[in-house]
Amino acid sequence: MLTIRRAHLEAIVAHARADHPDEACGVIAGPAGSDRPDRFIPMVNAARSPTFYEFDSVDLLRLYREMDDRDEEPVVIYHSHTATEAYPSRTDISYASEPGAHYVLVSTRECGSGEGPMEVRSFRIVDGVVTEEAVVVAETGEALTEVGP
């Protein structure tokens, strides 16, 4: 189960809308070993593609060095799908290299860059095996709201 702040979830959705028709991508880092997404880090899709995302290698190296210096790890790795459902593609699965991360996918296929329905789902991807998980949205100072499978 992924527990994520509403502000972070809204930031992911806003990034997906802003980058549409290209896929958006990024990371939410958190303290190592905590499974707590704390620091939202939108990234540039170096592929600039509506069907594929790729972190810029220089930006990714910089991010991992920064996370290492801050004793953080990628708790959430997110990206959008612009024409398909929010489910990992074969390419997404083959590139998933962080077994402890939550892979959050957002589909903008129905709304594009505008307002409208968004599909947001979270998965664990370990050794090529995809497992969908519930998403619990934390309101600041309020109870948690569960969404998802």
N, CA, C and O atoms as a GROMACS GRO file, in nm:
protein
  596
    1MET      N    1   0.084  -0.118   0.000
    1MET     CA    2   0.000   0.000   0.000
    1MET      C    3   0.089   0.125   0.000
    1MET      O    4   0.188   0.134   0.073
    2LEU      N    5   0.051   0.221  -0.084
    2LEU     CA    6   0.121   0.349  -0.089
    2LEU      C    7   0.042   0.453  -0.012
    2LEU      O    8  -0.077   0.471  -0.037
    3THR      N    9   0.106   0.521   0.081
    3THR     CA   10   0.047   0.635   0.149
    3THR      C   11   0.117   0.759   0.096
    3THR      O   12   0.239   0.771   0.104
    4ILE      N   13   0.038   0.851   0.041
    4ILE     CA   14   0.092   0.969  -0.025
    4ILE      C   15   0.010   1.092   0.012
    4ILE      O   16  -0.113   1.084   0.025
    5ARG      N   17   0.076   1.204   0.030
    5ARG     CA   18   0.006   1.329   0.060
    5ARG      C   19  -0.074   1.374  -0.062
    5ARG      O   20  -0.032   1.358  -0.176
    6ARG      N   21  -0.190   1.431  -0.035
    6ARG     CA   22  -0.275   1.482  -0.144
    6ARG      C   23  -0.198   1.583  -0.228
    6ARG      O   24  -0.211   1.583  -0.350
    7ALA      N   25  -0.117   1.669  -0.166
    7ALA     CA   26  -0.040   1.770  -0.241
    7ALA      C   27   0.056   1.704  -0.340
    7ALA      O   28   0.073   1.754  -0.451
    8HIS      N   29   0.117   1.592  -0.302
    8HIS     CA   30   0.207   1.522  -0.393
    8HIS      C   31   0.129   1.457  -0.508
    8HIS      O   32   0.173   1.462  -0.623
    9LEU      N   33   0.015   1.398  -0.476
    9LEU     CA   34  -0.067   1.337  -0.580
    9LEU      C   35  -0.116   1.443  -0.679
    9LEU      O   36  -0.115   1.421  -0.800
   10GLU      N   37  -0.157   1.558  -0.627
   10GLU     CA   38  -0.200   1.667  -0.714
   10GLU      C   39  -0.085   1.720  -0.799
   10GLU      O   40  -0.106   1.759  -0.914
   11ALA      N   41   0.036   1.722  -0.744
   11ALA     CA   42   0.153   1.767  -0.820
   11ALA      C   43   0.185   1.670  -0.934
   11ALA      O   44   0.223   1.714  -1.043
   12ILE      N   45   0.172   1.541  -0.909
   12ILE     CA   46   0.194   1.441  -1.014
   12ILE      C   47   0.093   1.462  -1.127
   12ILE      O   48   0.131   1.464  -1.244
   13VAL      N   49  -0.034   1.477  -1.092
   13VAL     CA   50  -0.140   1.497  -1.191
   13VAL      C   51  -0.116   1.626  -1.269
   13VAL      O   52  -0.130   1.628  -1.391
   14ALA      N   53  -0.079   1.734  -1.200
   14ALA     CA   54  -0.052   1.862  -1.267
   14ALA      C   55   0.065   1.848  -1.364
   14ALA      O   56   0.060   1.903  -1.474
   15HIS      N   57   0.169   1.775  -1.325
   15HIS     CA   58   0.285   1.754  -1.413
   15HIS      C   59   0.242   1.674  -1.537
   15HIS      O   60   0.283   1.707  -1.648
   16ALA      N   61   0.160   1.572  -1.517
   16ALA     CA   62   0.113   1.491  -1.630
   16ALA      C   63   0.032   1.576  -1.727
   16ALA      O   64   0.047   1.563  -1.849
   17ARG      N   65  -0.054   1.662  -1.674
   17ARG     CA   66  -0.134   1.751  -1.761
   17ARG      C   67  -0.044   1.850  -1.834
   17ARG      O   68  -0.062   1.874  -1.954
   18ALA      N   69   0.052   1.907  -1.763
   18ALA     CA   70   0.140   2.009  -1.822
   18ALA      C   71   0.225   1.953  -1.935
   18ALA      O   72   0.249   2.022  -2.034
   19ASP      N   73   0.271   1.829  -1.920
   19ASP     CA   74   0.359   1.770  -2.022
   19ASP      C   75   0.284   1.703  -2.136
   19ASP      O   76   0.344   1.672  -2.239
   20HIS      N   77   0.154   1.680  -2.119
   20HIS     CA   78   0.075   1.618  -2.225
   20HIS      C   79   0.086   1.700  -2.353
   20HIS      O   80   0.069   1.822  -2.344
   21PRO      N   81   0.113   1.645  -2.470
   21PRO     CA   82   0.093   1.506  -2.508
   21PRO      C   83   0.214   1.415  -2.483
   21PRO      O   84   0.207   1.296  -2.513
   22ASP      N   85   0.324   1.469  -2.430
   22ASP     CA   86   0.438   1.382  -2.396
   22ASP      C   87   0.416   1.323  -2.257
   22ASP      O   88   0.342   1.378  -2.175
   23GLU      N   89   0.481   1.211  -2.232
   23GLU     CA   90   0.476   1.150  -2.099
   23GLU      C   91   0.555   1.236  -2.002
   23GLU      O   92   0.662   1.288  -2.036
   24ALA      N   93   0.503   1.251  -1.882
   24ALA     CA   94   0.572   1.320  -1.773
   24ALA      C   95   0.637   1.215  -1.684
   24ALA      O   96   0.595   1.099  -1.684
   25CYS      N   97   0.740   1.254  -1.610
   25CYS     CA   98   0.806   1.159  -1.520
   25CYS      C   99   0.872   1.232  -1.405
   25CYS      O  100   0.902   1.351  -1.413
   26GLY      N  101   0.894   1.159  -1.297
   26GLY     CA  102   0.960   1.218  -1.181
   26GLY      C  103   0.969   1.120  -1.066
   26GLY      O  104   0.939   1.001  -1.079
   27VAL      N  105   1.011   1.173  -0.953
   27VAL     CA  106   1.039   1.093  -0.834
   27VAL      C  107   0.986   1.168  -0.712
   27VAL      O  108   0.984   1.291  -0.710
   28ILE      N  109   0.945   1.093  -0.613
   28ILE     CA  110   0.924   1.150  -0.480
   28ILE      C  111   1.019   1.074  -0.388
   28ILE      O  112   1.005   0.954  -0.366
   29ALA      N  113   1.115   1.147  -0.336
   29ALA     CA  114   1.216   1.087  -0.249
   29ALA      C  115   1.168   1.091  -0.104
   29ALA      O  116   1.083   1.172  -0.067
   30GLY      N  117   1.224   1.001  -0.026
   30GLY     CA  118   1.194   0.998   0.117
   30GLY      C  119   1.312   0.944   0.193
   30GLY      O  120   1.405   0.890   0.133
   31PRO      N  121   1.310   0.957   0.325
   31PRO     CA  122   1.419   0.906   0.407
   31PRO      C  123   1.441   0.756   0.379
   31PRO      O  124   1.346   0.679   0.370
   32ALA      N  125   1.566   0.717   0.366
   32ALA     CA  126   1.601   0.578   0.337
   32ALA      C  127   1.536   0.486   0.439
   32ALA      O  128   1.545   0.507   0.560
   33GLY      N  129   1.469   0.382   0.388
   33GLY     CA  130   1.407   0.283   0.474
   33GLY      C  131   1.273   0.321   0.533
   33GLY      O  132   1.215   0.243   0.608
   34SER      N  133   1.222   0.439   0.500
   34SER     CA  134   1.100   0.488   0.565
   34SER      C  135   0.972   0.454   0.489
   34SER      O  136   0.865   0.447   0.550
   35ASP      N  137   0.980   0.434   0.356
   35ASP     CA  138   0.863   0.417   0.270
   35ASP      C  139   0.771   0.538   0.281
   35ASP      O  140   0.649   0.525   0.265
   36ARG      N  141   0.829   0.656   0.307
   36ARG     CA  142   0.752   0.780   0.324
   36ARG      C  143   0.791   0.880   0.216
   36ARG      O  144   0.900   0.938   0.223
   37PRO      N  145   0.706   0.902   0.116
   37PRO     CA  146   0.738   0.999   0.011
   37PRO      C  147   0.730   1.142   0.065
   37PRO      O  148   0.623   1.186   0.108
   38ASP      N  149   0.842   1.214   0.062
   38ASP     CA  150   0.848   1.348   0.122
   38ASP      C  151   0.881   1.459   0.024
   38ASP      O  152   0.822   1.567   0.032
   39ARG      N  153   0.973   1.435  -0.068
   39ARG     CA  154   1.026   1.544  -0.151
   39ARG      C  155   0.995   1.518  -0.298
   39ARG      O  156   1.049   1.426  -0.359
   40PHE      N  157   0.906   1.602  -0.353
   40PHE     CA  158   0.860   1.589  -0.491
   40PHE      C  159   0.965   1.645  -0.586
   40PHE      O  160   1.010   1.759  -0.571
   41ILE      N  161   1.006   1.563  -0.684
   41ILE     CA  162   1.112   1.602  -0.778
   41ILE      C  163   1.064   1.572  -0.920
   41ILE      O  164   1.082   1.461  -0.970
   42PRO      N  165   1.003   1.671  -0.986
   42PRO     CA  166   0.965   1.648  -1.126
   42PRO      C  167   1.090   1.643  -1.212
   42PRO      O  168   1.186   1.718  -1.190
   43MET      N  169   1.090   1.555  -1.309
   43MET     CA  170   1.205   1.539  -1.398
   43MET      C  171   1.162   1.572  -1.541
   43MET      O  172   1.042   1.580  -1.571
   44VAL      N  173   1.260   1.591  -1.627
   44VAL     CA  174   1.234   1.615  -1.769
   44VAL      C  175   1.235   1.481  -1.840
   44VAL      O  176   1.324   1.398  -1.818
   45ASN      N  177   1.136   1.459  -1.925
   45ASN     CA  178   1.135   1.339  -2.008
   45ASN      C  179   1.232   1.364  -2.123
   45ASN      O  180   1.199   1.433  -2.220
   46ALA      N  181   1.351   1.309  -2.112
   46ALA     CA  182   1.455   1.330  -2.214
   46ALA      C  183   1.413   1.276  -2.350
   46ALA      O  184   1.463   1.322  -2.453
   47ALA      N  185   1.322   1.178  -2.352
   47ALA     CA  186   1.276   1.121  -2.478
   47ALA      C  187   1.177   1.214  -2.548
   47ALA      O  188   1.157   1.203  -2.669
   48ARG      N  189   1.115   1.304  -2.472
   48ARG     CA  190   1.014   1.395  -2.529
   48ARG      C  191   0.918   1.319  -2.620
   48ARG      O  192   0.901   1.352  -2.737
   49SER      N  193   0.857   1.216  -2.562
   49SER     CA  194   0.776   1.124  -2.640
   49SER      C  195   0.639   1.104  -2.576
   49SER      O  196   0.627   1.104  -2.454
   50PRO      N  197   0.535   1.087  -2.659
   50PRO     CA  198   0.403   1.056  -2.605
   50PRO      C  199   0.386   0.908  -2.568
   50PRO      O  200   0.284   0.870  -2.512
   51THR      N  201   0.485   0.825  -2.600
   51THR     CA  202   0.472   0.681  -2.575
   51THR      C  203   0.585   0.622  -2.491
   51THR      O  204   0.588   0.501  -2.467
   52PHE      N  205   0.677   0.706  -2.446
   52PHE     CA  206   0.795   0.655  -2.376
   52PHE      C  207   0.851   0.765  -2.287
   52PHE      O  208   0.846   0.883  -2.324
   53TYR      N  209   0.904   0.728  -2.172
   53TYR     CA  210   0.973   0.827  -2.090
   53TYR      C  211   1.113   0.778  -2.060
   53TYR      O  212   1.140   0.658  -2.054
   54GLU      N  213   1.201   0.874  -2.040
   54GLU     CA  214   1.340   0.843  -2.008
   54GLU      C  215   1.397   0.958  -1.928
   54GLU      O  216   1.391   1.074  -1.971
   55PHE      N  217   1.452   0.927  -1.811
   55PHE     CA  218   1.518   1.030  -1.733
   55PHE      C  219   1.648   1.068  -1.802
   55PHE      O  220   1.719   0.981  -1.852
   56ASP      N  221   1.680   1.196  -1.806
   56ASP     CA  222   1.808   1.241  -1.858
   56ASP      C  223   1.918   1.181  -1.770
   56ASP      O  224   1.909   1.190  -1.647
   57SER      N  225   2.020   1.121  -1.829
   57SER     CA  226   2.122   1.051  -1.751
   57SER      C  227   2.199   1.144  -1.658
   57SER      O  228   2.232   1.105  -1.546
   58VAL      N  229   2.226   1.266  -1.701
   58VAL     CA  230   2.298   1.363  -1.615
   58VAL      C  231   2.209   1.403  -1.498
   58VAL      O  232   2.254   1.408  -1.384
   59ASP      N  233   2.082   1.433  -1.527
   59ASP     CA  234   1.988   1.470  -1.420
   59ASP      C  235   1.968   1.355  -1.322
   59ASP      O  236   1.960   1.376  -1.201
   60LEU      N  237   1.961   1.233  -1.374
   60LEU     CA  238   1.940   1.117  -1.288
   60LEU      C  239   2.061   1.094  -1.197
   60LEU      O  240   2.045   1.064  -1.079
   61LEU      N  241   2.180   1.107  -1.252
   61LEU     CA  242   2.301   1.092  -1.170
   61LEU      C  243   2.304   1.199  -1.060
   61LEU      O  244   2.335   1.170  -0.945
   62ARG      N  245   2.270   1.321  -1.097
   62ARG     CA  246   2.266   1.431  -1.000
   62ARG      C  247   2.164   1.401  -0.891
   62ARG      O  248   2.190   1.423  -0.772
   63LEU      N  249   2.047   1.352  -0.930
   63LEU     CA  250   1.942   1.319  -0.834
   63LEU      C  251   1.988   1.210  -0.737
   63LEU      O  252   1.968   1.223  -0.616
   64TYR      N  253   2.049   1.103  -0.788
   64TYR     CA  254   2.093   0.995  -0.699
   64TYR      C  255   2.205   1.041  -0.605
   64TYR      O  256   2.210   0.998  -0.490
   65ARG      N  257   2.292   1.126  -0.652
   65ARG     CA  258   2.396   1.180  -0.563
   65ARG      C  259   2.334   1.266  -0.454
   65ARG      O  260   2.372   1.258  -0.337
   66GLU      N  261   2.236   1.348  -0.493
   66GLU     CA  262   2.166   1.433  -0.396
   66GLU      C  263   2.090   1.349  -0.294
   66GLU      O  264   2.095   1.377  -0.175
   67MET      N  265   2.021   1.246  -0.341
   67MET     CA  266   1.949   1.159  -0.248
   67MET      C  267   2.046   1.089  -0.154
   67MET      O  268   2.019   1.074  -0.035
   68ASP      N  269   2.159   1.046  -0.208
   68ASP     CA  270   2.260   0.980  -0.124
   68ASP      C  271   2.311   1.075  -0.017
   68ASP      O  272   2.325   1.036   0.099
   69ASP      N  273   2.339   1.200  -0.054
   69ASP     CA  274   2.386   1.300   0.042
   69ASP      C  275   2.283   1.328   0.150
   69ASP      O  276   2.318   1.361   0.263
   70ARG      N  277   2.156   1.316   0.116
   70ARG     CA  278   2.047   1.347   0.209
   70ARG      C  279   1.994   1.221   0.279
   70ARG      O  280   1.896   1.228   0.352
   71ASP      N  281   2.058   1.107   0.256
   71ASP     CA  282   2.014   0.978   0.310
   71ASP      C  283   1.869   0.950   0.270
   71ASP      O  284   1.786   0.914   0.353
   72GLU      N  285   1.841   0.968   0.139
   72GLU     CA  286   1.709   0.944   0.083
   72GLU      C  287   1.716   0.833  -0.020
   72GLU      O  288   1.824   0.789  -0.062
   73GLU      N  289   1.598   0.789  -0.059
   73GLU     CA  290   1.584   0.693  -0.168
   73GLU      C  291   1.458   0.727  -0.245
   73GLU      O  292   1.372   0.799  -0.195
   74PRO      N  293   1.446   0.676  -0.368
   74PRO     CA  294   1.322   0.700  -0.443
   74PRO      C  295   1.209   0.614  -0.388
   74PRO      O  296   1.210   0.492  -0.403
   75VAL      N  297   1.113   0.678  -0.324
   75VAL     CA  298   0.999   0.606  -0.268
   75VAL      C  299   0.891   0.588  -0.374
   75VAL      O  300   0.827   0.484  -0.382
   76VAL      N  301   0.872   0.692  -0.456
   76VAL     CA  302   0.777   0.688  -0.567
   76VAL      C  303   0.850   0.723  -0.695
   76VAL      O  304   0.924   0.821  -0.700
   77ILE      N  305   0.829   0.645  -0.798
   77ILE     CA  306   0.875   0.678  -0.933
   77ILE      C  307   0.747   0.686  -1.015
   77ILE      O  308   0.672   0.589  -1.025
   78TYR      N  309   0.723   0.802  -1.074
   78TYR     CA  310   0.597   0.818  -1.146
   78TYR      C  311   0.620   0.855  -1.292
   78TYR      O  312   0.724   0.910  -1.330
   79HIS      N  313   0.519   0.823  -1.373
   79HIS     CA  314   0.514   0.873  -1.510
   79HIS      C  315   0.371   0.864  -1.560
   79HIS      O  316   0.285   0.802  -1.498
   80SER      N  317   0.348   0.927  -1.673
   80SER     CA  318   0.213   0.928  -1.729
   80SER      C  319   0.207   0.846  -1.857
   80SER      O  320   0.307   0.825  -1.925
   81HIS      N  321   0.087   0.801  -1.886
   81HIS     CA  322   0.055   0.740  -2.015
   81HIS      C  323  -0.046   0.833  -2.081
   81HIS      O  324  -0.145   0.872  -2.019
   82THR      N  325  -0.022   0.869  -2.205
   82THR     CA  326  -0.105   0.969  -2.272
   82THR      C  327  -0.217   0.909  -2.355
   82THR      O  328  -0.314   0.978  -2.386
   83ALA      N  329  -0.207   0.783  -2.392
   83ALA     CA  330  -0.308   0.724  -2.479
   83ALA      C  331  -0.357   0.588  -2.429
   83ALA      O  332  -0.445   0.527  -2.491
   84THR      N  333  -0.302   0.540  -2.320
   84THR     CA  334  -0.339   0.408  -2.268
   84THR      C  335  -0.371   0.417  -2.120
   84THR      O  336  -0.353   0.522  -2.057
   85GLU      N  337  -0.419   0.307  -2.066
   85GLU     CA  338  -0.454   0.304  -1.924
   85GLU      C  339  -0.329   0.320  -1.837
   85GLU      O  340  -0.216   0.306  -1.884
   86ALA      N  341  -0.352   0.348  -1.710
   86ALA     CA  342  -0.244   0.362  -1.613
   86ALA      C  343  -0.203   0.223  -1.565
   86ALA      O  344  -0.236   0.183  -1.454
   87TYR      N  345  -0.130   0.152  -1.650
   87TYR     CA  346  -0.080   0.019  -1.619
   87TYR      C  347   0.057   0.007  -1.683
   87TYR      O  348   0.076   0.051  -1.797
   88PRO      N  349   0.155  -0.051  -1.613
   88PRO     CA  350   0.291  -0.058  -1.668
   88PRO      C  351   0.298  -0.134  -1.801
   88PRO      O  352   0.243  -0.243  -1.814
   89SER      N  353   0.364  -0.073  -1.897
   89SER     CA  354   0.388  -0.137  -2.026
   89SER      C  355   0.502  -0.238  -2.011
   89SER      O  356   0.568  -0.242  -1.908
   90ARG      N  357   0.525  -0.319  -2.115
   90ARG     CA  358   0.639  -0.412  -2.112
   90ARG      C  359   0.769  -0.335  -2.094
   90ARG      O  360   0.858  -0.381  -2.022
   91THR      N  361   0.781  -0.218  -2.158
   91THR     CA  362   0.902  -0.137  -2.143
   91THR      C  363   0.915  -0.087  -2.000
   91THR      O  364   1.023  -0.093  -1.942
   92ASP      N  365   0.804  -0.038  -1.942
   92ASP     CA  366   0.807   0.008  -1.802
   92ASP      C  367   0.856  -0.103  -1.711
   92ASP      O  368   0.939  -0.080  -1.622
   93ILE      N  369   0.805  -0.222  -1.732
   93ILE     CA  370   0.841  -0.336  -1.648
   93ILE      C  371   0.989  -0.371  -1.664
   93ILE      O  372   1.058  -0.398  -1.566
   94SER      N  373   1.037  -0.369  -1.787
   94SER     CA  374   1.177  -0.406  -1.811
   94SER      C  375   1.273  -0.303  -1.754
   94SER      O  376   1.387  -0.338  -1.719
   95TYR      N  377   1.231  -0.177  -1.743
   95TYR     CA  378   1.318  -0.070  -1.690
   95TYR      C  379   1.304  -0.050  -1.540
   95TYR      O  380   1.382   0.024  -1.481
   96ALA      N  381   1.208  -0.115  -1.477
   96ALA     CA  382   1.186  -0.098  -1.333
   96ALA      C  383   1.303  -0.158  -1.256
   96ALA      O  384   1.318  -0.279  -1.249
   97SER      N  385   1.384  -0.071  -1.197
   97SER     CA  386   1.508  -0.118  -1.132
   97SER      C  387   1.513  -0.088  -0.982
   97SER      O  388   1.615  -0.111  -0.918
   98GLU      N  389   1.404  -0.037  -0.927
   98GLU     CA  390   1.399  -0.005  -0.784
   98GLU      C  391   1.293  -0.092  -0.717
   98GLU      O  392   1.176  -0.053  -0.711
   99PRO      N  393   1.331  -0.210  -0.667
   99PRO     CA  394   1.230  -0.303  -0.612
   99PRO      C  395   1.155  -0.249  -0.491
   99PRO      O  396   1.046  -0.298  -0.460
  100GLY      N  397   1.211  -0.151  -0.422
  100GLY     CA  398   1.143  -0.095  -0.305
  100GLY      C  399   1.052   0.022  -0.338
  100GLY      O  400   0.981   0.071  -0.250
  101ALA      N  401   1.052   0.067  -0.463
  101ALA     CA  402   0.975   0.185  -0.500
  101ALA      C  403   0.831   0.150  -0.535
  101ALA      O  404   0.799   0.038  -0.574
  102HIS      N  405   0.746   0.250  -0.520
  102HIS     CA  406   0.609   0.245  -0.569
  102HIS      C  407   0.612   0.309  -0.707
  102HIS      O  408   0.660   0.421  -0.722
  103TYR      N  409   0.561   0.240  -0.806
  103TYR     CA  410   0.555   0.294  -0.942
  103TYR      C  411   0.413   0.348  -0.965
  103TYR      O  412   0.318   0.271  -0.978
  104VAL      N  413   0.401   0.480  -0.969
  104VAL     CA  414   0.272   0.545  -0.985
  104VAL      C  415   0.256   0.584  -1.132
  104VAL      O  416   0.343   0.648  -1.191
  105LEU      N  417   0.144   0.545  -1.188
  105LEU     CA  418   0.112   0.579  -1.327
  105LEU      C  419  -0.016   0.661  -1.331
  105LEU      O  420  -0.112   0.635  -1.259
  106VAL      N  421  -0.013   0.762  -1.417
  106VAL     CA  422  -0.128   0.850  -1.439
  106VAL      C  423  -0.163   0.842  -1.586
  106VAL      O  424  -0.074   0.853  -1.671
  107SER      N  425  -0.290   0.823  -1.618
  107SER     CA  426  -0.332   0.824  -1.758
  107SER      C  427  -0.404   0.954  -1.789
  107SER      O  428  -0.500   0.991  -1.721
  108THR      N  429  -0.356   1.022  -1.892
  108THR     CA  430  -0.420   1.146  -1.938
  108THR      C  431  -0.498   1.121  -2.067
  108THR      O  432  -0.532   1.216  -2.138
  109ARG      N  433  -0.526   0.995  -2.098
  109ARG     CA  434  -0.590   0.961  -2.226
  109ARG      C  435  -0.728   1.023  -2.241
  109ARG      O  436  -0.770   1.049  -2.354
  110GLU      N  437  -0.800   1.046  -2.133
  110GLU     CA  438  -0.934   1.101  -2.144
  110GLU      C  439  -0.938   1.253  -2.137
  110GLU      O  440  -1.027   1.315  -2.196
  111CYS      N  441  -0.844   1.315  -2.067
  111CYS     CA  442  -0.851   1.459  -2.045
  111CYS      C  443  -0.739   1.538  -2.112
  111CYS      O  444  -0.748   1.660  -2.125
  112GLY      N  445  -0.634   1.470  -2.155
  112GLY     CA  446  -0.522   1.542  -2.214
  112GLY      C  447  -0.463   1.640  -2.115
  112GLY      O  448  -0.436   1.605  -2.001
  113SER      N  449  -0.443   1.763  -2.158
  113SER     CA  450  -0.384   1.864  -2.070
  113SER      C  451  -0.490   1.943  -1.995
  113SER      O  452  -0.456   2.033  -1.918
  114GLY      N  453  -0.619   1.911  -2.016
  114GLY     CA  454  -0.726   1.986  -1.952
  114GLY      C  455  -0.782   1.916  -1.830
  114GLY      O  456  -0.733   1.811  -1.787
  115GLU      N  457  -0.885   1.978  -1.776
  115GLU     CA  458  -0.956   1.918  -1.663
  115GLU      C  459  -1.033   1.796  -1.713
  115GLU      O  460  -1.067   1.786  -1.831
  116GLY      N  461  -1.058   1.707  -1.623
  116GLY     CA  462  -1.135   1.588  -1.661
  116GLY      C  463  -1.085   1.468  -1.587
  116GLY      O  464  -0.997   1.478  -1.502
  117PRO      N  465  -1.142   1.353  -1.618
  117PRO     CA  466  -1.108   1.231  -1.544
  117PRO      C  467  -0.963   1.189  -1.565
  117PRO      O  468  -0.910   1.192  -1.676
  118MET      N  469  -0.902   1.152  -1.455
  118MET     CA  470  -0.764   1.103  -1.454
  118MET      C  471  -0.764   0.966  -1.387
  118MET      O  472  -0.834   0.944  -1.288
  119GLU      N  473  -0.686   0.878  -1.440
  119GLU     CA  474  -0.670   0.746  -1.380
  119GLU      C  475  -0.532   0.744  -1.314
  119GLU      O  476  -0.431   0.766  -1.381
  120VAL      N  477  -0.528   0.718  -1.182
  120VAL     CA  478  -0.403   0.712  -1.107
  120VAL      C  479  -0.399   0.577  -1.036
  120VAL      O  480  -0.491   0.541  -0.963
  121ARG      N  481  -0.290   0.503  -1.060
  121ARG     CA  482  -0.274   0.372  -0.998
  121ARG      C  483  -0.130   0.354  -0.953
  121ARG      O  484  -0.039   0.417  -1.007
  122SER      N  485  -0.110   0.268  -0.855
  122SER     CA  486   0.024   0.243  -0.804
  122SER      C  487   0.053   0.093  -0.808
  122SER      O  488  -0.034   0.009  -0.787
  123PHE      N  489   0.180   0.063  -0.836
  123PHE     CA  490   0.224  -0.076  -0.852
  123PHE      C  491   0.359  -0.097  -0.785
  123PHE      O  492   0.438  -0.004  -0.770
  124ARG      N  493   0.384  -0.220  -0.746
  124ARG     CA  494   0.518  -0.266  -0.712
  124ARG      C  495   0.562  -0.350  -0.832
  124ARG      O  496   0.484  -0.429  -0.885
  125ILE      N  497   0.686  -0.331  -0.873
  125ILE     CA  498   0.741  -0.411  -0.984
  125ILE      C  499   0.872  -0.470  -0.935
  125ILE      O  500   0.971  -0.398  -0.917
  126VAL      N  501   0.873  -0.600  -0.914
  126VAL     CA  502   0.991  -0.669  -0.862
  126VAL      C  503   1.019  -0.790  -0.951
  126VAL      O  504   0.934  -0.878  -0.968
  127ASP      N  505   1.138  -0.793  -1.008
  127ASP     CA  506   1.180  -0.905  -1.094
  127ASP      C  507   1.078  -0.931  -1.205
  127ASP      O  508   1.048  -1.046  -1.238
  128GLY      N  509   1.024  -0.824  -1.264
  128GLY     CA  510   0.931  -0.836  -1.374
  128GLY      C  511   0.788  -0.868  -1.335
  128GLY      O  512   0.701  -0.878  -1.422
  129VAL      N  513   0.762  -0.885  -1.206
  129VAL     CA  514   0.627  -0.916  -1.158
  129VAL      C  515   0.560  -0.786  -1.114
  129VAL      O  516   0.614  -0.713  -1.031
  130VAL      N  517   0.442  -0.759  -1.170
  130VAL     CA  518   0.367  -0.637  -1.140
  130VAL      C  519   0.255  -0.669  -1.042
  130VAL      O  520   0.176  -0.761  -1.065
  131THR      N  521   0.249  -0.593  -0.932
  131THR     CA  522   0.144  -0.610  -0.833
  131THR      C  523   0.082  -0.474  -0.806
  131THR      O  524   0.150  -0.382  -0.760
  132GLU      N  525  -0.048  -0.461  -0.834
  132GLU     CA  526  -0.115  -0.336  -0.803
  132GLU      C  527  -0.137  -0.325  -0.654
  132GLU      O  528  -0.158  -0.425  -0.585
  133GLU      N  529  -0.132  -0.202  -0.604
  133GLU     CA  530  -0.151  -0.178  -0.462
  133GLU      C  531  -0.250  -0.064  -0.440
  133GLU      O  532  -0.269   0.020  -0.528
  134ALA      N  533  -0.310  -0.062  -0.323
  134ALA     CA  534  -0.400   0.047  -0.286
  134ALA      C  535  -0.319   0.175  -0.266
  134ALA      O  536  -0.201   0.171  -0.233
  135VAL      N  537  -0.386   0.287  -0.288
  135VAL     CA  538  -0.325   0.418  -0.263
  135VAL      C  539  -0.406   0.485  -0.154
  135VAL      O  540  -0.528   0.499  -0.165
  136VAL      N  541  -0.338   0.525  -0.048
  136VAL     CA  542  -0.401   0.597   0.061
  136VAL      C  543  -0.356   0.742   0.052
  136VAL      O  544  -0.236   0.771   0.055
  137VAL      N  545  -0.453   0.833   0.041
  137VAL     CA  546  -0.422   0.974   0.026
  137VAL      C  547  -0.434   1.041   0.163
  137VAL      O  548  -0.538   1.036   0.227
  138ALA      N  549  -0.325   1.103   0.206
  138ALA     CA  550  -0.321   1.168   0.337
  138ALA      C  551  -0.352   1.316   0.322
  138ALA      O  552  -0.286   1.388   0.248
  139GLU      N  553  -0.453   1.360   0.393
  139GLU     CA  554  -0.485   1.502   0.401
  139GLU      C  555  -0.404   1.560   0.517
  139GLU      O  556  -0.386   1.492   0.618
  140THR      N  557  -0.355   1.680   0.503
  140THR     CA  558  -0.278   1.742   0.611
  140THR      C  559  -0.367   1.755   0.734
  140THR      O  560  -0.470   1.823   0.731
  141GLY      N  561  -0.326   1.691   0.841
  141GLY     CA  562  -0.398   1.700   0.968
  141GLY      C  563  -0.532   1.628   0.970
  141GLY      O  564  -0.608   1.644   1.065
  142GLU      N  565  -0.562   1.548   0.867
  142GLU     CA  566  -0.689   1.479   0.862
  142GLU      C  567  -0.666   1.329   0.847
  142GLU      O  568  -0.552   1.283   0.833
  143ALA      N  569  -0.773   1.256   0.849
  143ALA     CA  570  -0.765   1.110   0.831
  143ALA      C  571  -0.722   1.078   0.689
  143ALA      O  572  -0.721   1.164   0.602
  144LEU      N  573  -0.686   0.954   0.667
  144LEU     CA  574  -0.644   0.907   0.536
  144LEU      C  575  -0.766   0.862   0.455
  144LEU      O  576  -0.863   0.810   0.510
  145THR      N  577  -0.758   0.882   0.326
  145THR     CA  578  -0.862   0.839   0.234
  145THR      C  579  -0.802   0.736   0.140
  145THR      O  580  -0.700   0.762   0.077
  146GLU      N  581  -0.864   0.618   0.130
  146GLU     CA  582  -0.807   0.512   0.046
  146GLU      C  583  -0.872   0.514  -0.092
  146GLU      O  584  -0.993   0.525  -0.106
  147VAL      N  585  -0.786   0.504  -0.193
  147VAL     CA  586  -0.833   0.487  -0.331
  147VAL      C  587  -0.755   0.371  -0.388
  147VAL      O  588  -0.649   0.335  -0.337
  148GLY      N  589  -0.805   0.313  -0.494
  148GLY     CA  590  -0.727   0.208  -0.558
  148GLY      C  591  -0.796   0.075  -0.554
  148GLY      O  592  -0.913   0.063  -0.516
  149PRO      N  593  -0.721  -0.028  -0.596
  149PRO     CA  594  -0.783  -0.154  -0.639
  149PRO      C  595  -0.884  -0.210  -0.546
  149PRO      O  596  -0.941  -0.316  -0.573
   0.00000   0.00000   0.00000
